[in-house]
Amino acid sequence: MIPIKTSLLNSVAVLIKTLTIFGLNKIMAIYVGPLGYATLGQFQKAVQMISTLGKGAINISITKYTAEYNEDLGKKHALWRTAGTISLVGTVLVAACVILFSKNLASWFGLGLV
């Protein structure tokens, strides 16, 4: 009984999310036009790529090893400390690069901010 209820609630949540995203995309397309919509898409992809680089792309590994080291608290703390260090260093490096090359990145991603 519980899996059916969970699946039903998840299906409703996915349906609501899909309809909301469709509605927002339609409104954005009408108000900003094709060029503005394309520019917004480019900006979102750029932010997503920069965010992934900053995090060091380690999310899946953290989940896997946290589950694997469930019983060993010392290993879990070492894993999280290492993940935090990688994220911090990656974020600082990516932020510095974004600041230094902001005009180049804006023209490269077609944001027209130059």
Residue frames as qw, qx, qy, qz and C-alpha x, y, z in Angstrom:
[[0.000, 0.884, 0.467, 0.000, 0.00, 0.00, 0.00],
 [0.318, -0.786, 0.073, 0.526, 2.79, 2.46, 0.86],
 [0.394, -0.149, 0.544, 0.726, 4.65, 2.17, -2.50],
 [0.185, 0.612, 0.656, 0.402, 1.42, 2.91, -4.40],
 [0.174, -0.925, -0.290, 0.171, 0.74, 5.98, -2.26],
 [0.415, -0.601, 0.278, 0.623, 4.33, 7.19, -2.66],
 [0.370, 0.129, 0.651, 0.650, 4.24, 6.64, -6.42],
 [0.082, 0.782, 0.581, 0.211, 0.94, 8.46, -6.72],
 [0.254, -0.903, -0.098, 0.332, 2.17, 11.45, -4.73],
 [0.437, -0.385, 0.453, 0.675, 5.41, 11.52, -6.72],
 [0.317, 0.410, 0.679, 0.521, 3.43, 11.42, -9.98],
 [0.034, -0.913, -0.406, -0.011, 1.29, 14.35, -8.85],
 [0.369, -0.771, 0.136, 0.501, 4.40, 16.31, -7.86],
 [0.431, -0.104, 0.592, 0.673, 6.06, 15.62, -11.22],
 [0.211, 0.650, 0.640, 0.352, 2.89, 16.63, -13.08],
 [0.155, -0.944, -0.226, 0.182, 2.61, 19.90, -11.15],
 [0.426, -0.584, 0.336, 0.603, 6.30, 20.66, -11.72],
 [0.411, 0.172, 0.665, 0.599, 6.00, 19.91, -15.46],
 [0.107, 0.807, 0.537, 0.220, 2.94, 22.11, -15.87],
 [0.284, -0.890, -0.053, 0.353, 4.57, 24.92, -13.90],
 [0.442, -0.375, 0.474, 0.663, 7.74, 24.80, -15.98],
 [0.328, 0.433, 0.675, 0.499, 5.70, 24.69, -19.20],
 [0.030, -0.912, -0.409, -0.019, 3.67, 27.70, -18.10],
 [0.357, -0.790, 0.136, 0.479, 6.73, 29.70, -17.04],
 [0.456, -0.115, 0.586, 0.660, 8.52, 28.90, -20.29],
 [0.235, 0.650, 0.624, 0.365, 5.48, 30.00, -22.30],
 [0.154, -0.952, -0.212, 0.160, 5.24, 33.28, -20.39],
 [0.441, -0.594, 0.336, 0.582, 8.97, 33.91, -20.79],
 [0.442, 0.176, 0.647, 0.596, 8.83, 33.18, -24.53],
 [0.129, 0.825, 0.505, 0.217, 5.97, 35.64, -24.99],
 [0.234, -0.950, -0.087, 0.186, 7.50, 38.48, -22.97],
 [0.379, -0.673, 0.422, 0.474, 11.20, 38.28, -23.93],
 [0.645, 0.650, -0.227, -0.332, 10.83, 36.90, -27.45],
 [0.971, 0.181, -0.102, 0.120, 12.93, 34.28, -29.20],
 [0.485, 0.589, -0.388, 0.517, 16.24, 36.13, -28.86],
 [0.328, -0.604, 0.426, -0.588, 15.72, 36.90, -25.17],
 [0.935, -0.201, 0.139, -0.258, 14.61, 33.33, -24.50],
 [0.876, 0.322, -0.230, 0.275, 17.70, 31.94, -26.22],
 [0.197, 0.643, -0.433, 0.600, 19.91, 34.34, -24.28],
 [0.624, -0.502, 0.334, -0.497, 18.30, 33.29, -21.02],
 [0.999, 0.005, -0.014, -0.042, 18.87, 29.63, -21.90],
 [0.649, 0.501, -0.350, 0.453, 22.54, 30.33, -22.64],
 [0.150, -0.642, 0.425, -0.621, 22.86, 32.13, -19.31],
 [0.844, -0.344, 0.209, -0.353, 21.25, 29.24, -17.40],
 [0.960, 0.179, -0.135, 0.168, 23.58, 26.71, -19.04],
 [0.388, 0.612, -0.399, 0.561, 26.61, 28.89, -18.27],
 [0.438, -0.580, 0.392, -0.564, 25.58, 29.17, -14.61],
 [0.968, -0.145, 0.088, -0.182, 25.00, 25.41, -14.43],
 [0.831, 0.367, -0.256, 0.329, 28.41, 24.66, -15.97],
 [0.140, 0.634, -0.432, 0.626, 30.23, 27.11, -13.71],
 [0.674, -0.477, 0.282, -0.488, 28.40, 25.72, -10.66],
 [0.999, 0.013, -0.047, 0.006, 29.37, 22.16, -11.57],
 [0.622, 0.491, -0.354, 0.497, 33.00, 23.18, -12.00],
 [0.171, -0.649, 0.380, -0.637, 32.97, 24.99, -8.67],
 [0.829, -0.362, 0.236, -0.355, 31.60, 21.96, -6.81],
 [0.140, -0.512, 0.840, 0.110, 34.24, 19.74, -8.36],
 [0.729, 0.129, -0.464, -0.487, 31.55, 17.43, -9.80],
 [0.183, 0.223, -0.908, 0.303, 31.72, 15.17, -6.75],
 [0.600, -0.184, 0.191, -0.755, 28.06, 14.96, -5.71],
 [0.902, 0.031, -0.324, -0.283, 27.46, 11.35, -6.79],
 [0.594, 0.258, -0.659, 0.383, 30.69, 10.18, -5.18],
 [0.155, -0.307, 0.533, -0.773, 29.80, 11.81, -1.87],
 [0.785, -0.115, 0.050, -0.606, 26.44, 10.04, -1.82],
 [0.865, 0.168, -0.471, -0.047, 27.98, 6.69, -2.75],
 [0.493, 0.249, -0.653, 0.518, 30.75, 6.78, -0.18],
 [0.359, -0.320, 0.392, -0.784, 28.54, 8.20, 2.57],
 [0.895, -0.083, -0.065, -0.434, 26.29, 5.16, 2.14],
 [0.807, 0.247, -0.509, 0.172, 29.30, 2.85, 1.91],
 [0.332, 0.233, -0.607, 0.683, 30.88, 4.23, 5.09],
 [0.525, -0.592, -0.290, -0.538, 27.60, 4.19, 6.99],
 [0.827, -0.480, -0.275, 0.101, 29.06, 2.34, 9.98],
 [0.685, -0.099, -0.117, 0.712, 32.46, 4.07, 10.08],
 [0.073, -0.955, -0.247, 0.147, 32.03, 7.59, 11.45],
 [0.429, -0.616, 0.314, 0.581, 35.74, 8.42, 11.06],
 [0.398, 0.112, 0.660, 0.627, 35.75, 7.63, 7.35],
 [0.131, 0.794, 0.562, 0.191, 32.55, 9.60, 6.84],
 [0.220, -0.912, -0.050, 0.342, 34.03, 12.66, 8.52],
 [0.431, -0.379, 0.503, 0.647, 37.22, 12.34, 6.43],
 [0.334, 0.431, 0.698, 0.464, 35.09, 12.03, 3.27],
 [0.012, 0.909, 0.416, 0.036, 33.02, 15.10, 4.12],
 [0.351, -0.777, 0.152, 0.500, 36.11, 17.09, 5.09],
 [0.425, -0.116, 0.615, 0.654, 37.76, 16.22, 1.79],
 [0.222, 0.632, 0.657, 0.347, 34.58, 17.00, -0.16],
 [0.136, -0.938, -0.242, 0.208, 34.29, 20.35, 1.61],
 [0.397, -0.589, 0.348, 0.612, 37.90, 21.19, 0.83],
 [0.376, 0.176, 0.688, 0.595, 37.48, 20.26, -2.84],
 [0.097, 0.802, 0.562, 0.174, 34.30, 22.35, -3.07],
 [0.250, -0.890, -0.065, 0.376, 35.88, 25.33, -1.34],
 [0.394, -0.407, 0.488, 0.665, 39.03, 25.30, -3.47],
 [0.314, 0.364, 0.725, 0.493, 37.02, 24.71, -6.66],
 [0.018, 0.884, 0.467, -0.015, 34.62, 27.52, -5.83],
 [0.279, -0.804, 0.118, 0.512, 37.40, 29.99, -5.11],
 [0.386, -0.193, 0.619, 0.656, 39.26, 29.10, -8.32],
 [0.225, 0.539, 0.711, 0.392, 36.15, 29.24, -10.49],
 [0.082, -0.917, -0.332, 0.203, 35.00, 32.50, -8.88],
 [0.321, -0.641, 0.288, 0.634, 38.40, 34.06, -9.54],
 [0.325, 0.067, 0.711, 0.620, 38.30, 32.93, -13.17],
 [0.117, 0.742, 0.639, 0.167, 34.74, 34.25, -13.62],
 [0.172, -0.898, -0.120, 0.388, 35.74, 37.61, -12.15],
 [0.349, -0.483, 0.463, 0.656, 38.91, 37.86, -14.24],
 [0.120, 0.012, 0.757, 0.642, 37.33, 36.76, -17.49],
 [0.309, 0.519, 0.636, -0.481, 33.77, 38.08, -17.05],
 [0.376, 0.640, -0.145, -0.655, 33.74, 40.14, -20.25],
 [0.180, 0.329, -0.848, -0.375, 35.17, 37.30, -22.31],
 [0.134, 0.199, 0.957, -0.163, 32.68, 34.83, -20.81],
 [0.367, 0.570, 0.389, -0.624, 29.77, 37.19, -21.47],
 [0.423, 0.569, -0.385, -0.590, 30.63, 37.51, -25.14],
 [0.081, 0.223, -0.957, -0.167, 31.45, 33.79, -25.43],
 [0.155, 0.328, 0.900, -0.241, 28.09, 32.76, -24.00],
 [0.026, 0.428, 0.576, 0.696, 26.34, 35.37, -26.12],
 [0.226, -0.645, -0.624, 0.378, 24.97, 37.38, -23.23],
 [0.221, 0.733, 0.282, 0.578, 25.61, 40.75, -24.85],
 [0.487, -0.823, -0.210, 0.205, 26.95, 42.30, -21.66],
 [0.642, -0.113, 0.127, 0.748, 30.15, 43.61, -23.20]]
